[in-house]
């Protein structure tokens, strides 16, 4: 892989991630869902396994296999788009666990956007640990603040406009970060697309 913009991308990525997760926690507090999920140790272990497996399958392995071929901004962007769409569409599997179609579509949008964020961080920092820890942290924060997870049914309630707005804001933040940093030159300028 190419030279990494580790410090700049790592710090900015961490700040964006923390902001989005604080946004999630604030939303849960406002809506009375803060700590309503009561995840069990088994569920927490499941989050860890899911984070490790999903990041390995959708970003780490493809990044290692194709990393040497990502020699231009266009190739990096195509790689991020393809792996992120695959990650988003993978969440169709949640329909099998009882998730509603509307929530599944919303989760696909969110998963693709956060997937693009994780992919960019991996490409720019080369750190698989960073994206795995962020993925696990996001899943745990979601689990702590989603009462449905306690009952074993994921996202089967009716979709609200608030849900759509929250995911839209988060997706815009993640995708905006990716667009900003995909073209960033390590020297501080902009790369030619």
N, C-alpha and C positions, 0 to 999 in steps of 0.2 A: 504494500500500500504506500501511498504518497506521504510526503511530510505532513505531520499532524499539526493542527492548530490547537494543541491540547489545552493550554491554559485559558485562552480566550473563549474557545467553544465550550470547554468544560464549565467554566464559571457562568457564562451566559445561559447555557443549557440547564444548569442546576437552578439558577435564578428563575427561569421560565417555568421549570417543573414545579418548584416550590410555590410560585405564584398560582399556577393552575390548581395545585392540590389545596392551597389555602382557600381558593375560590370554591372548591368542592366542599371543604369543611364548613365554610361560611354558609353555603347553600343548604347543607344538611342542618346546620344550627337554626337557620331562619325557618326551615320547614319542619323542625321538630324531630329530625331523623338522626341527630348527632348521637353516636354510640348506640344506635338502635339495632344494629346487626348482630351484636353479641357472637362474633365468630368463635368457633370451637378450636381447640388445638389441631384437630384433623383438618378443618377448613384452612387454618393458617399454613399448615404443611402443604396443603393442596395449592395455595397461592404461590408458595415457593417453587413447587414443582412446575406449575403452569408457567411462571415467569422464566424459569431456566429453559424449559422445553421450547416455549414459543420464541424466545429470543434466539436460541440456538438454531431452530429450524428456519425462521423467517429473516434473521439478520446476520448472525455470527457465521454460520456455515456458508450462506451465499456470499457474504462479504469476503470470506477467506478464499472462496473458489474464484470469484470474479473480480476481486479487489485490484489485481494487477492490470485488468483490462479497463478500469475506470480512469482513463487518461484525459478526460475532458469533462467540462461542466455538463454537457449534454448527456454523456454516458452515466455520470453520477446521478443526474436528475432522472434519467430513464430507469436506472437501477432502483432508486428510491421509490419511484412511482409504481413499478412492477411489484416489488416486494411488499410495499404498503397496501396495494390493492389486494394482493394475495392474502395478506394478514387480515385485512378487513373482511373479505369474503369468507375466510375461514370461520368467522363468527356466525355464519349461517347454521353451524352445528348447534347453536344455542336453541334453535327451534325445537330440537329433539328433547330438550330439558324442560320444555313448557313455556319458553319465552314467547311473547306475542310477536307477530310479524312487524308491527310498528316499532317496538323496542329493539328488535333485531336489526332493522334497517338503521336505526339511530346508533346502535352499537357498531355497526359496520362503518358508518361515517366516523365515529370517534376512534375506533381501532385503526382505521387507515390513516387518520391524521396523527395520532400518537405514534403509530408505526413509522410514519415518515420522520417524525422527530427523533425517535430512537435510532433509526437507520442513519440519519445524518450524524448524530452524535457518535455512533460507532465508526462511521467512515472517517470522520474528522479527528477523533481522539484515539481510535484503535482499541478502546477499552470495552471489552465484553462485560466486565464486572459492573461498570457504570450503568449500562442499559438494563442488565438483569436486576440490579438493586432497585432502579427506578420502577421497573415493571412490577416487581414484588410490592414495593411501597404503594404504588397506585392501587393494585388489587386489594391490599390490606385496608387502605383508607376507604375504598369503595365498600368493602365488606363490613367495616365498622359502622358505616352510615347507610346501609341498605337493609331495612327490616325484612324484606322478602327473603334474603339469603338465609336467615335463621330458619324459615319454614322449608327451605330446600327448593323453592320455585324461584327462578331468576326472572325478574322483569316481566311479570304477567299482568301487572296493573295497567289501566288505561294510560296512554301517553298524554302528557299535558304540554301546554305551550311553554311552560317553564322548563321542562325537560329539553325541548327542542332548542330553546334559547341558550341554555347552559351548554349543551353540546356544540351548538354553532359557535359560541364565543370561544370555547376551548379549541375547537378545530381551527378556527381562524388564528388563534395564538400559535398553535403548533405549526401550522402550514406557513404562517408568516415568518416564523423563526427559520424554518427550512429554506424558504425563498431567500431570506436575508443572508444566511450563512452558506448556502450552496455556492454562491458566487463570490464569497469573501476570499480575498487573497491574504495569505499569511503575513504579508508585509503591511497589511492595513488598507489596501486599495480594493478595487473590484476586479474580478477576472473577466476576461472577454468570453462571452457566450458564443 
